Amino acid sequence: MPEPPHRRRAHARSSDLERYAGLFAARTQVMRSSAMRDLMAVTARPEVISLAGGLPDTSTFPPQTFAAQMTRIAQESAAEALQYGPTEGFRETVDCIIEVMGAEGMLPDPEDVIVTTGGQQAIDLLCKTLVDPGDAVICEAPTYPGAIPVFCSYEAETIQVECDVDGMRIDRLEEVLERLDGEGRRPKFVYSVPTFQNPAGVTMSLERRRRLVELARSRELLVVEDNPYGLLRFGGEALPPLYQLDGGDFVIYIGTFSKILSPGIRLGWAVAPPPVMDKVVLGKQAADLCTSTLTQYFVREYFRDGNWREYVESLAEIYRSRRDAMVDALSRYFPSQATWTEPNGGLFIWATLPSYIDTGDLLAKALREDVAFVPGQAAYVDGSGRNSMRLNFSAGNEDEIREGIRRIGKVIGEQVELYGALTNSASSSAPAQAKESDMDSPGLPRPGVAETKRDGGDVLPFRKAGGA
Ligand SMILES: Cc1ncc(COP(=O)(O)O)c(C=O)c1O
């Protein structure tokens, strides 16, 4: 009798895999797993403090509101809510999207909007529409780790352009564009998360936004602006989205309800000029016919109450104090050579460690201390970023964040000490947590560290660029 499928999976060996290998599409050779997805399996253990995910704190959403809205849907429109819907999404959902984009100063034509199954699907559909194997796609270095598996699936050549505290370096982008010109190649698009970037937490300056949009318009270059975090601002002045500066000719926009309401409802969107949108709609028909009707009805009900902005503001306030707790803990527990960003919004801090530390190895040690982060390498296609890490400050409370950073600081401290012993280097590289005196003065940033890192609102995560 054949074994039940779950037993077969447990016993699968490479010889079993060979049986299917001849059937795999060539693209599976270059498909990559998302580092965060892999980590989620490990961090599901309740004793693990995870600073790895990109999870908004959904426990802040009032259960009574959720219950009341779902009850209203059940009572007033159960049959419709349980039915298929249009591929483009319901007009009522698009109206909510227009409202959300309006809150950041954008005014898209409702006809240019498609409702997608999360912003992630929008990235996928745009690649499906635009990318052939070998095509060049340009993105930031580091970039959103979840975009890399998509670019790989469509067999793009992903070219990363250095970021600093002011976001993507446009001078470096121009160099890449000129090189591609010389090779007779036209990149399919530039993918950017310009505001409170995932993973680095940095925001593209206004000057660079203008230059990027000018480049897009003068070269007829498509820019994909992915903006899940723009409304989660707790400091600094709001900057105009690229979409607003361009008006929607060359900037394609991706948004999502995941971080301002819930990732569980899997609702995002894309805004694109009509010729691109027509193809995206065909791509979505093939992918999943339509986005969940039920969750679109939920959003419609939720927006009807008119309180969505207050909820987003309350989230930003919560994340502000968690960001503060993380920055404070980093000052206390990370070694003096470490640097990190201090974002004015979003969910992430990016920390850079001494170059001899590999955060992939460090993660294995950190997991033994029941704490997790995303190693920086996940945000690069070429194996760079080995001495950096992404730290999330939205999912856990302040105590968990402090304890998580203390545990990571401890394993870094061990590495620093080991390196010091092997190289006989001075003990000044010891992490803050190793020093008794610092433990006695909670909350005090160590002198000399904070000043060297601050640059306006942000902190130098990478080399400060001379160019724009
Ligand atoms: C930059 C960016 N784009 C897209 C996504 C995907 O979001 P979702 O599919 O939940 O809308 C995320 C999630 O973390 C993100 O950070």
The ligand as a Gaussian input file, in Angstrom:
#p B3LYP/6-31G(d) Opt

LIG

0 1
 C        7.953000      47.116000       0.407000
 C        6.914000      46.058000       0.507000
 N        6.195000      45.737000      -0.582000
 C        5.266000      44.800000      -0.537000
 C        4.985000      44.115000       0.631000
 C        3.928000      43.048000       0.599000
 O        2.831000      43.440000       1.325000
 P        1.398000      42.811000       1.159000
 O        1.447000      41.766000       0.102000
 O        1.044000      42.266000       2.499000
 O        0.534000      43.947000       0.762000
 C        5.692000      44.418000       1.783000
 C        5.452000      43.683000       3.020000
 O        6.150000      43.736000       3.977000
 C        6.681000      45.422000       1.721000
 O        7.396000      45.775000       2.790000

